[in-house]
Amino acid sequence: MDKKSLVAMLLIAVILMLLPSYQEYVLGVKPDKVEPVTHEPIKKDIVEKASVNKVVTNEKVSEISSDNTDKTLIGIPDSLEKSITIETDDYIVELSNKGGGSLKSYVLKKYTKYDSSLVNMISKELENNITLSFQEAGGSYVDTKNFIYNVSSDISQKYLNNENSFSLIYTLNYNDTEIRKEFTFYKDAYHIDLKVSFSNMTSLLNNQYQINWINGLPSTESYIEDDSQYSMAYAYMADDLENFEVDEPGQTPLSALSGKADWLAIRTKYFVATISAIDVDVSNGIYFQGRGIEQPDYLQKLFNYGFFARYNPNKGSDIYRIYIGPLDNNELEKYDNNLDELIMNNGAYERTFRPVTKYVVLPLLEFLHSFIPNWGIVIIIFSILIKVALWPLTKKSYQSTKKMQTLTPKMNAIKEKYKNDQQRLNKEMMALYKTEGSPLSGCLPMLLQMPLLLALYIVFRSTIQLRGAVFIPGWIDDLSRADTLFTLPFSLPMYGDHFNVLPILMAVTMFFQSKMTMQDPKQKAMVYIMPIFMLAIFNRFPSGLNLYYTLFNLLTIIQQKFIKEKDDDKKGKPVERKQIKRKNK
C-alpha cells in the first residue's frame, strides 16, 4: 500500500476516535436514564384519545365528570391486584389480574445473564407487556392495561409437572360488554396460547380491537451496545418478512400495514417475543412504532407493535400464540409458521449469507456438538475441517502468489518501457498475461472462500448455541462474550478498557501470516497496521469468534509452511539428480 493510502487509513482512525466527543459536543450531555416508551393511542380511523374519565370496577363502569381537557381512563385501586405464578420446565411466569393477565415477570430457567441471574424477558423499567385496547362506540379510546379483571382460579402458584397444560381465564365487564382472555400454558413449550372473546359487542366500535406489545424487550447482555445493534421489529405478511428499524434518537413515525399478518416479533441479539395470529377471523392490519433513546456509546431501541382485528360475534374466540424465549432455530422450527425466518436474518448483510449460515454452517456445528459436548472443542475441530475443505483453494492461491513474484518485475519493466504509449503498454501486458497467466487468477481462490468466511463470522458472533457455553473454566466461561481477564483503570481509544487474550492472539497470528505472504515491499507497513486495526475491532467480539479466527490464522500459517517446504523439495530434486548423474559419469 502506498503512502497516500496509509495516510487515509490513519485519518479514518482519528475520525473514529474523535467522533464520540464531537457528537457529545454537538448534541449535548448524553442521558444516563433509560426511559420507557409511552404507549400513545395508535392514530388510526378507529382509534382516538379518550375524552372522558372512567372508573372501572369488576361489575360496571361509571362515568366521572371532569373539567380537565386531557382526560384519560383510570383503573380501580391496585389493592385488588392479584398475581399468579405458573412454572414449567422452561420458564416461570407471573401474571396479574391488572390488565387481564399482564406479565409481571417471565424468567427463562435455562438461560442466565452475565451476573449469573436468570434472564427475565419482562422489565419493570420498560413496562413492556401485552395489552388489549379498543375504541368504544361513544368515541373514547380504552386501554385495559390498568383495569382489574376477575380471574378464574384462587391459586397463587402452579407448577406443570404432571399436567401437560393449564389454563387461566380473566374476565372484565365493561358496560354491557364482557371481555374474556383465556391463557393456556404448556409443560414442554415456550409459547402461551391466548383466546380473546367478547359477549354483547355494544361497547366496541365496529367490533374492532387491538392486541399490543409495548416497549420491546430489555437487554440481557453485558455488552449492551452489541445487543442493541440486533434490536429490531418484524412482521410476516404474504410470505414475506417486513422489518422495522430505529436508527436515530426520537420517536419514529407510525408504520401501519393493511392485510393479514401471520405474526409480529421483536428481537434482541439472542431472544425474541412474538405474537402469532393462529385463528383470527378478520385482520385489519398491523402497526409498528419505535423510539430511539441516545445512551452513552449506543442507541437504545424500543418498539410498540400490535394487531388490528375485528371480532366475529358468531365465532367462539380469536386465538393468538405468544412465544417469549430464545432465538433458537430448533425451537422456532417447531411452529411451522416461518418463525425461523428470524434466524440469521438481521439486516441485509446477514440476509445475503443466510443460505450458507443457516443451512450449512449452523447444522454442521450442531452435528459436531451432538457428540462433542464442549463447544470450544467443536470450534477447534470445525476450524480444522474448514481448512481441509479449503485446502485446494488455499494451495492455488499460494501458488498464484509465488508466481506473481516472477511476474511483477516483468510487468514493471513493461510499464517503464511503454509508459508514454498506453496502447502499446496494454498490448504488451496482454501478451505477457497470455504467456505467463493473469495475476487476477490468484484472487479467484480467495473470492471463492469469502462467502464461507463471512458466514462463519455471522454464526460465531450471533448464534445462541454459544451463549453461556464454557470452554476453559476460569478463562473462557462464555463463548458468546469476550474472554476478559481484567478491566483496565482507563479506556483506550477504539480498544476500550477490557483486556482480552484471544483478540491479542488473533492479532499476533495475523501478523505472522501476513509476514509470510507479503511480497511487495510497499505493503510492509500493512503487516503491522492491519493486526493492530483488527485487534481494536475484535476486542469486544465474542470469544468464540476470536477463537475461530485465531485457529484459522494458525492453521493457515502451518499450511503455508507445508506448501512452501513441499515446493522447495520439488525444486531441489532435479538439482540433486543432475549432480548424481554427473558424479556417476
GUKE-449309 format. One line per 4 residues: their letters; for each residue y, x, z of C-alpha. Coordinates in steps of 0.02 Angstrom, whole numbers, plus 50000, padded with zeros to 5 digits. Example, Ala and Ser with C-alpha at 12.3 -4.5 7.8 and 13.67 -1.06 7.14 Angstrom:
as	49775,50615,50390 ~ 49947,50684,50357
***
This chain:
mdkk	50000,50000,50000 ~ 50173,50066,49954 ~ 50320,50090,50071 ~ 50405,49927,50022
slva	50251,49827,50069 ~ 50237,49916,50237 ~ 50421,49882,50275 ~ 50395,49699,50229
mlli	50247,49683,50349 ~ 50347,49763,50490 ~ 50491,49644,50460 ~ 50372,49495,50465
avil	50302,49558,50630 ~ 50477,49575,50703 ~ 50522,49398,50647 ~ 50364,49327,50727
mllp	50405,49414,50892 ~ 50586,49355,50895 ~ 50555,49178,50832 ~ 50518,49100,51005
syqe	50679,49172,51077 ~ 50778,49109,50927 ~ 50704,48934,50945 ~ 50744,48931,51131
yvlg	50923,48987,51094 ~ 50948,48851,50963 ~ 50854,48708,51045 ~ 50898,48748,51225
vkpd	50784,48767,51376 ~ 50609,48701,51343 ~ 50549,48563,51462 ~ 50405,48603,51578
kvep	50363,48423,51621 ~ 50229,48332,51523 ~ 50296,48161,51479 ~ 50189,48013,51427
vthe	50224,47908,51276 ~ 50299,47741,51321 ~ 50197,47608,51235 ~ 50327,47506,51142
pikk	50276,47342,51060 ~ 50224,47377,50883 ~ 50359,47315,50767 ~ 50261,47203,50651
dive	50297,47025,50599 ~ 50176,46958,50728 ~ 50243,47061,50875 ~ 50410,47059,50967
kasv	50477,47113,51134 ~ 50462,46986,51275 ~ 50612,46876,51308 ~ 50560,46800,51475
nkvv	50486,46868,51635 ~ 50316,46802,51687 ~ 50215,46822,51845 ~ 50028,46815,51810
tnek	49904,46751,51937 ~ 49718,46728,51920 ~ 49744,46543,51888 ~ 49905,46518,51792
vsei	50066,46591,51728 ~ 50234,46531,51793 ~ 50399,46572,51711 ~ 50541,46651,51811
ssdn	50721,46636,51759 ~ 50822,46797,51748 ~ 50994,46849,51692 ~ 50935,47017,51628
tdkt	50949,47038,51441 ~ 50799,47155,51429 ~ 50662,47054,51511 ~ 50482,47112,51522
ligi	50314,47050,51579 ~ 50257,47096,51753 ~ 50091,47080,51841 ~ 50043,47025,52016
pdsl	50037,47147,52163 ~ 49919,47296,52149 ~ 49841,47248,52316 ~ 49723,47135,52218
eksi	49663,47279,52111 ~ 49477,47314,52121 ~ 49383,47463,52049 ~ 49201,47477,51997
tiet	49113,47642,51959 ~ 48974,47649,51829 ~ 48868,47807,51816 ~ 48745,47857,51681
ddyi	48659,48022,51640 ~ 48808,48068,51530 ~ 48965,48005,51616 ~ 49046,47924,51768
vels	49174,47791,51726 ~ 49288,47700,51847 ~ 49357,47532,51787 ~ 49493,47424,51862
nkgg	49517,47237,51852 ~ 49701,47277,51822 ~ 49712,47265,51634 ~ 49538,47190,51623
gslk	49426,47343,51630 ~ 49557,47478,51607 ~ 49484,47652,51630 ~ 49547,47743,51783
syvl	49430,47890,51756 ~ 49299,47943,51628 ~ 49209,48101,51683 ~ 49085,48190,51568
kkyt	48944,48255,51677 ~ 48882,48387,51554 ~ 49049,48472,51517 ~ 49158,48575,51633
kyds	49335,48640,51618 ~ 49392,48819,51638 ~ 49415,48791,51826 ~ 49234,48730,51843
slvn	49287,48548,51870 ~ 49208,48415,51760 ~ 49301,48357,51605 ~ 49396,48195,51633
misk	49447,48104,51473 ~ 49572,47991,51563 ~ 49734,48066,51628 ~ 49838,47981,51762
elen	49986,48080,51699 ~ 49970,48009,51523 ~ 49910,47835,51574 ~ 49801,47835,51419
nitl	49694,47679,51409 ~ 49626,47530,51314 ~ 49741,47379,51318 ~ 49739,47205,51244
sfqe	49902,47128,51185 ~ 49963,46982,51081 ~ 50114,46879,51036 ~ 50113,46708,51114
aggs	50161,46552,51019 ~ 50331,46547,51105 ~ 50376,46717,51033 ~ 50352,46831,51184
yvdt	50253,46993,51169 ~ 50116,47001,51300 ~ 50027,47162,51352 ~ 49893,47125,51480
knfi	49879,47304,51544 ~ 49963,47256,51709 ~ 49878,47087,51731 ~ 49742,47064,51863
ynvs	49582,46995,51788 ~ 49437,46912,51877 ~ 49278,47018,51873 ~ 49100,46952,51865
sdis	49025,47071,51993 ~ 49059,47108,52176 ~ 48981,47283,52170 ~ 49086,47440,52192
qkyl	48969,47558,52101 ~ 48818,47554,51989 ~ 48701,47693,51932 ~ 48600,47658,51774
nnen	48438,47739,51824 ~ 48300,47613,51790 ~ 48404,47495,51683 ~ 48444,47529,51500
sfsl	48609,47433,51505 ~ 48730,47345,51620 ~ 48874,47225,51585 ~ 49038,47181,51670
iytl	49142,47030,51621 ~ 49329,47020,51650 ~ 49422,46855,51625 ~ 49606,46809,51629
nynd	49680,46633,51624 ~ 49844,46644,51531 ~ 49925,46473,51523 ~ 49789,46367,51440
teir	49700,46515,51360 ~ 49555,46610,51439 ~ 49540,46792,51386 ~ 49367,46866,51408
keft	49321,47051,51396 ~ 49139,47100,51418 ~ 49094,47285,51436 ~ 48914,47343,51411
fykd	48861,47517,51468 ~ 48704,47606,51410 ~ 48594,47730,51501 ~ 48573,47858,51362
ayhi	48733,47844,51261 ~ 48915,47896,51271 ~ 48978,47733,51197 ~ 49029,47570,51281
dlkv	49023,47403,51189 ~ 49169,47284,51213 ~ 49160,47099,51169 ~ 49326,47007,51158
sfsn	49336,46818,51154 ~ 49465,46680,51182 ~ 49450,46497,51227 ~ 49587,46373,51184
mtsl	49698,46478,51071 ~ 49862,46387,51105 ~ 49942,46542,51183 ~ 49909,46660,51037
lnnq	50020,46654,50884 ~ 49909,46630,50731 ~ 49757,46679,50837 ~ 49808,46862,50820
yqin	49791,47002,50948 ~ 49786,47192,50962 ~ 49665,47318,51039 ~ 49761,47477,51081
wing	49728,47654,51141 ~ 49881,47731,51222 ~ 49944,47911,51231 ~ 49798,48006,51156
lpst	49690,48124,51258 ~ 49728,48254,51391 ~ 49698,48438,51356 ~ 49537,48507,51428
esyi	49552,48692,51383 ~ 49634,48841,51467 ~ 49718,48891,51303 ~ 49820,48732,51283
edds	49911,48796,51128 ~ 49747,48810,51034 ~ 49686,48641,51097 ~ 49848,48560,51040
qysm	49829,48627,50863 ~ 49674,48520,50842 ~ 49753,48362,50913 ~ 49757,48229,50776
ayay	49726,48044,50746 ~ 49614,47969,50611 ~ 49564,47805,50531 ~ 49412,47775,50422
madd	49451,47642,50291 ~ 49372,47602,50122 ~ 49253,47751,50135 ~ 49400,47869,50156
lenf	49465,47968,50304 ~ 49651,47948,50340 ~ 49732,48071,50459 ~ 49895,48058,50557
evde	49985,48212,50622 ~ 50129,48252,50739 ~ 50211,48413,50683 ~ 50383,48410,50767
pgqt	50463,48352,50930 ~ 50514,48171,50947 ~ 50443,48001,50904 ~ 50358,47983,50735
plsa	50385,47830,50626 ~ 50258,47691,50644 ~ 50116,47704,50517 ~ 50037,47534,50482
lsgk	49897,47510,50356 ~ 49832,47342,50298 ~ 49650,47306,50268 ~ 49489,47328,50365
adwl	49458,47490,50459 ~ 49285,47546,50516 ~ 49353,47649,50660 ~ 49502,47738,50736
airt	49496,47905,50825 ~ 49600,48030,50922 ~ 49531,48205,50948 ~ 49568,48367,51034
kyfv	49477,48528,50995 ~ 49311,48479,51072 ~ 49322,48295,51122 ~ 49361,48128,51041
atis	49399,47946,51084 ~ 49354,47818,50951 ~ 49359,47629,50935 ~ 49245,47556,50802
aidv	49256,47378,50738 ~ 49072,47331,50745 ~ 49087,47144,50716 ~ 49266,47084,50694
dvsn	49287,46929,50588 ~ 49462,46963,50518 ~ 49558,47127,50525 ~ 49741,47127,50478
giyf	49754,47316,50480 ~ 49788,47459,50598 ~ 49936,47558,50663 ~ 49973,47734,50723
qgrg	50121,47802,50816 ~ 50142,47976,50887 ~ 50260,48082,50988 ~ 50286,48269,50997
ieqp	50346,48350,51158 ~ 50407,48529,51149 ~ 50321,48634,51281 ~ 50331,48822,51311
dylq	50232,48903,51168 ~ 50160,48742,51096 ~ 50194,48563,51041 ~ 50110,48429,51145
klfn	50047,48288,51034 ~ 50020,48111,51095 ~ 49962,47960,50996 ~ 49952,47770,51005
ygff	49833,47678,50891 ~ 49760,47505,50877 ~ 49683,47364,50777 ~ 49773,47207,50719
aryn	49641,47069,50724 ~ 49633,46880,50701 ~ 49509,46790,50812 ~ 49398,46656,50735
pnkg	49377,46512,50860 ~ 49212,46464,50778 ~ 49141,46636,50816 ~ 49066,46694,50980
sdiy	49163,46857,51003 ~ 49235,47010,50918 ~ 49136,47167,50955 ~ 49208,47343,50969
riyi	49119,47504,51011 ~ 49212,47634,51114 ~ 49150,47813,51105 ~ 49228,47937,51226
gpld	49139,48102,51227 ~ 49102,48269,51143 ~ 49144,48304,50962 ~ 48962,48345,50933
nnel	48883,48321,50763 ~ 48715,48274,50842 ~ 48795,48135,50944 ~ 48910,48064,50810
ekyd	48773,48056,50677 ~ 48678,47931,50786 ~ 48801,47793,50747 ~ 48777,47796,50558
nnld	48958,47744,50526 ~ 49030,47910,50464 ~ 49098,47964,50632 ~ 49025,48134,50592
elim	49164,48150,50461 ~ 49270,48212,50606 ~ 49164,48370,50620 ~ 49242,48524,50538
nnga	49373,48413,50456 ~ 49536,48453,50544 ~ 49662,48492,50408 ~ 49650,48547,50226
yert	49581,48720,50272 ~ 49429,48651,50364 ~ 49401,48515,50234 ~ 49394,48645,50096
frpv	49249,48739,50176 ~ 49167,48589,50260 ~ 49013,48586,50145 ~ 48972,48764,50199
tkyv	49014,48743,50384 ~ 48931,48576,50417 ~ 48780,48584,50303 ~ 48738,48771,50301
vlpl	48810,48873,50445 ~ 48801,48747,50588 ~ 48622,48688,50551 ~ 48562,48869,50540
lefl	48642,48912,50707 ~ 48566,48758,50789 ~ 48396,48801,50715 ~ 48403,48976,50792
hsfi	48460,48903,50958 ~ 48311,48784,50959 ~ 48200,48932,51007 ~ 48330,49058,51069
pnwg	48417,48986,51224 ~ 48557,49115,51235 ~ 48696,49078,51110 ~ 48757,49259,51118
ivii	48588,49321,51056 ~ 48591,49185,50924 ~ 48757,49256,50860 ~ 48684,49432,50855
ifsi	48530,49378,50756 ~ 48637,49267,50645 ~ 48751,49416,50606 ~ 48602,49520,50554
likv	48535,49380,50443 ~ 48704,49360,50359 ~ 48717,49547,50323 ~ 48542,49547,50249
alwp	48584,49396,50141 ~ 48745,49478,50082 ~ 48661,49648,50052 ~ 48659,49637,49861
ltkk	48844,49590,49856 ~ 48890,49724,49982 ~ 48796,49856,49883 ~ 48875,49803,49720
syqs	49049,49807,49798 ~ 49020,49980,49869 ~ 48958,50047,49703 ~ 49109,49974,49614
tkkm	49223,50057,49742 ~ 49139,50225,49712 ~ 49157,50201,49526 ~ 49343,50171,49548
qtlt	49359,50347,49620 ~ 49319,50418,49447 ~ 49411,50282,49352 ~ 49577,50291,49446
pkmn	49627,50466,49385 ~ 49592,50415,49204 ~ 49695,50257,49225 ~ 49840,50356,49299
aike	49832,50481,49157 ~ 49843,50342,49026 ~ 49989,50261,49119 ~ 50082,50426,49124
kykn	50047,50468,48941 ~ 50097,50299,48870 ~ 50225,50243,48999 ~ 50353,50215,48861
dqqr	50236,50122,48743 ~ 50172,49963,48827 ~ 50071,49906,48677 ~ 49978,50071,48662
lnke	49956,50076,48852 ~ 49868,49906,48853 ~ 49759,49958,48705 ~ 49702,50119,48789
mmal	49670,50029,48953 ~ 49559,49901,48866 ~ 49464,50041,48781 ~ 49438,50126,48950
ykte	49376,49964,49030 ~ 49258,49938,48885 ~ 49175,50107,48908 ~ 49190,50129,49098
gspl	49191,49947,49159 ~ 49332,49840,49229 ~ 49399,49881,49403 ~ 49402,49695,49439
sgcl	49212,49693,49440 ~ 49219,49766,49616 ~ 49319,49616,49677 ~ 49193,49486,49622
pmll	49061,49526,49756 ~ 49195,49514,49891 ~ 49260,49348,49822 ~ 49085,49275,49825
qmpl	49073,49319,50010 ~ 49240,49241,50060 ~ 49186,49057,50071 ~ 49046,49103,50191
llal	49155,49218,50296 ~ 49293,49088,50311 ~ 49166,48953,50353 ~ 49097,49064,50491
yivf	49274,49083,50558 ~ 49291,48894,50571 ~ 49122,48867,50654 ~ 49137,49003,50786
rsti	49314,48950,50828 ~ 49290,48762,50848 ~ 49108,48710,50871 ~ 49073,48627,51038
qlrg	48899,48705,51044 ~ 48977,48869,51102 ~ 49087,48785,51233 ~ 49029,48840,51405
avfi	48890,48948,51332 ~ 48859,49104,51437 ~ 48812,49266,51351 ~ 48834,49402,51482
pgwi	48867,49334,51658 ~ 49022,49407,51737 ~ 49097,49458,51571 ~ 49067,49332,51430
ddls	49044,49172,51530 ~ 49104,49056,51393 ~ 49087,49096,51208 ~ 49222,48968,51167
radt	49354,49062,51268 ~ 49421,49239,51266 ~ 49324,49366,51370 ~ 49471,49403,51485
lftl	49436,49540,51613 ~ 49606,49530,51696 ~ 49784,49471,51667 ~ 49923,49597,51642
pfsl	50078,49584,51755 ~ 50183,49574,51596 ~ 50168,49496,51424 ~ 50169,49599,51265
pmyg	50245,49528,51104 ~ 50112,49442,50997 ~ 49974,49512,51109 ~ 50008,49412,51268
dhfn	49957,49456,51446 ~ 49767,49437,51434 ~ 49662,49596,51424 ~ 49508,49554,51322
vlpi	49373,49680,51275 ~ 49292,49604,51119 ~ 49454,49597,51016 ~ 49479,49784,51052
lmav	49301,49823,50998 ~ 49329,49717,50842 ~ 49487,49816,50801 ~ 49400,49984,50831
tmff	49253,49941,50717 ~ 49375,49877,50587 ~ 49468,50043,50594 ~ 49311,50146,50560
qskm	49254,50026,50425 ~ 49423,50037,50337 ~ 49424,50226,50354 ~ 49256,50238,50268
tmqd	49308,50127,50122 ~ 49487,50188,50099 ~ 49502,50285,49937 ~ 49687,50277,49891
pkqk	49794,50396,49998 ~ 49939,50273,49980 ~ 49838,50147,50083 ~ 49809,50267,50227
amvy	49937,50179,50337 ~ 49844,50015,50320 ~ 49692,50093,50404 ~ 49796,50097,50564
impi	49907,49945,50540 ~ 49777,49812,50499 ~ 49666,49838,50653 ~ 49819,49826,50766
fmla	49879,49672,50673 ~ 49707,49588,50687 ~ 49696,49635,50871 ~ 49857,49541,50905
ifnr	49795,49387,50809 ~ 49617,49383,50879 ~ 49659,49425,51060 ~ 49663,49242,51115
fpsg	49524,49184,51000 ~ 49353,49131,51069 ~ 49238,49273,51120 ~ 49100,49202,51008
lnly	49211,49228,50857 ~ 49259,49405,50910 ~ 49078,49445,50948 ~ 49026,49394,50773
ytlf	49162,49493,50683 ~ 49131,49646,50791 ~ 48946,49643,50746 ~ 48989,49607,50565
nllt	49101,49761,50557 ~ 48973,49869,50646 ~ 48833,49814,50529 ~ 48947,49845,50379
iiqq	48976,50024,50439 ~ 48788,50051,50453 ~ 48761,49977,50280 ~ 48895,50088,50202
kfik	48821,50245,50281 ~ 48648,50197,50220 ~ 48708,50163,50042 ~ 48808,50325,50040
ekdd	48662,50430,50101 ~ 48546,50348,49975 ~ 48668,50383,49833 ~ 48687,50563,49891
dkkg	48497,50584,49891 ~ 48486,50518,49714 ~ 48620,50639,49657 ~ 48535,50784,49743
kpve	48359,50756,49674 ~ 48394,50805,49491 ~ 48476,50966,49551 ~ 48325,51009,49657
rkqi	48206,50976,49512 ~ 48309,51086,49395 ~ 48310,51230,49522 ~ 48121,51215,49546
krkn	48093,51216,49358 ~ 48197,51375,49336 ~ 48105,51459,49480 ~ 47936,51420,49403
k	47991,51493,49236
***
